[in-house]
Amino acid sequence: MLKSKNWIGVAASVVLLMVSGCANLSAPRRWGTCAVIGGLVGAGAGAGIGVAINENTGDHENQVAWSTGLGGAGAVLGALAGHYICDPIIQPPPPPPPPPPPPPPPPPPPLPPVKQKLVLRGVHFDFNKAKIRPGDAAVLDEAAATLRQNPNVTVNVNGYCDAIGSEEYNLRLSERRADAVVDYLVRAGIPSSQLIPHGYGKTNFVAPNDTPEGRAQNRRVELVPND
């Protein structure tokens, strides 16, 4: 009898130590089939041990009590052992997803278009004349083509003279020269509203008037686009 009881105590201690070790080393588990099977096996084993003890002692009156008590204890130990040995581990919930990255900054606004400076070549006139010279027609044709590409640009048509003659006469002569250029450009298809003639007479010299060459440079019409 003592040997049987000792064997039962050792077995129970081994199971408890195994379960305790599993419980300490394992993550929490979900109660499931393994616990049920372990409980059934443990109950059967405990009841069998109880029957064996009563057979060895001849105490048949307590056979039911021994079988029931050891069967219950075996069921508890078996359920614990089965649970911690093979029941599924309860997985922790996954961590929340990281916050989305901030949206990229908006692209910078486009730079305003650079205003292109319009450059138009002017023409020169013979002494005391306001007639477009044949050699200057190509220059005005070039200016007309540029103005057709820039219909929103208005142009000051500024006429000038050299220093010979009175101021009053040269003022009227410079106006006629400006008007001659405007008439040519209008005939080339440029609206008159795009051209503003001015006569400045004996002013704004670009060269000295003491040489024929300098006076020829001063007898001119300049085309100046409005900004």
Buried (B, 14 or more C-beta within 10 A) or exposed (E): EEEBEEEBEEBBEEBEEBBEEBEEEEEEBEEEEBBBBBBBBBBBBBBBBBBBBBEEEEEEEEBEEBBBBBBBBBBBBBBBBBBBBBBEEEEEEEEEEEEEEEEEEEEEEEEEEEEEEBEBEBBBBEEEEBEBEEEBEEBBEEBBEBBEEBEEBEBBBBBBBBBBBEEEBBBBBBBBBBBBBBBBBBEBEBEEEBBBBBBBBBBEBEBEBEEEEBBBBBBBBBBBBEE
